[in-house]
Amino acid sequence: MKPDWDKLAAEFKDSAATVIADVDCTAGGKSLCEEIGVRGYPTIKYGGPNDLQDYNGGRDLPALQAFAAGLGPQCGPANIDLCDDAKKAQIKEFMALPAAKREEMIKAKESEIAALEEGFKTMLEALQKSYSDANEKKDKDVEALKASGLGLLKSVNAHVKKTGSTEL
């Protein structure tokens, strides 16, 4: 994917409205990646710098080109004319709030997201433990069945089929 991404970035290098960039989340960009919610690599995000969304489309050059061609300014306080009536009303409501209240609301929503992520992580760990325990039990049960004479039973069955006799 990296070669296609680099080609896409080169195609849009002179665009005033669209920035195609990459961040190394394992080095200097680690804190940025944590801030915007990158959990796996490669992750593609799009949108305004304060409202990045996850891209879930194709990862080949034609798919990336088609998606990027449709990008441009997004609805927001700087581009209110691009917003529908509901978004315009929401922006006006948020702008009327004191800065401290907006900050408080942002922290509350981010805390809710963090709690959801933590709940998911806890559930995933429980599922992984449950899977591990079930797999271990299955392996022991299969071994017990094999140890109970399955191999010998198969050997006898094959011998009888081959010789046609149950006599020893």
Residue pairs with C-beta under 8 A, 6 or more apart in sequence:
1 42
1 59
1 60
2 42
4 59
4 60
4 61
4 64
5 20
5 22
5 42
5 64
7 61
8 20
8 61
8 64
8 65
8 68
9 20
9 21
9 22
11 20
11 65
11 68
12 18
12 19
12 20
12 68
13 20
17 71
17 72
17 73
18 68
18 71
18 72
20 68
23 29
23 32
23 33
23 38
25 32
25 33
25 38
25 41
25 43
33 43
36 45
36 52
38 45
42 59
43 54
44 54
44 55
44 59
45 52
45 53
45 54
45 55
46 52
46 53
46 55
46 67
46 71
47 53
47 74
48 74
48 76
51 74
51 76
55 67
57 63
57 64
57 67
58 64
58 67
73 79
73 82
74 82
75 82
75 83
75 84
75 87
76 82
76 83
76 91
77 91
77 95
80 88
80 91
83 91
94 102
97 105
160 166
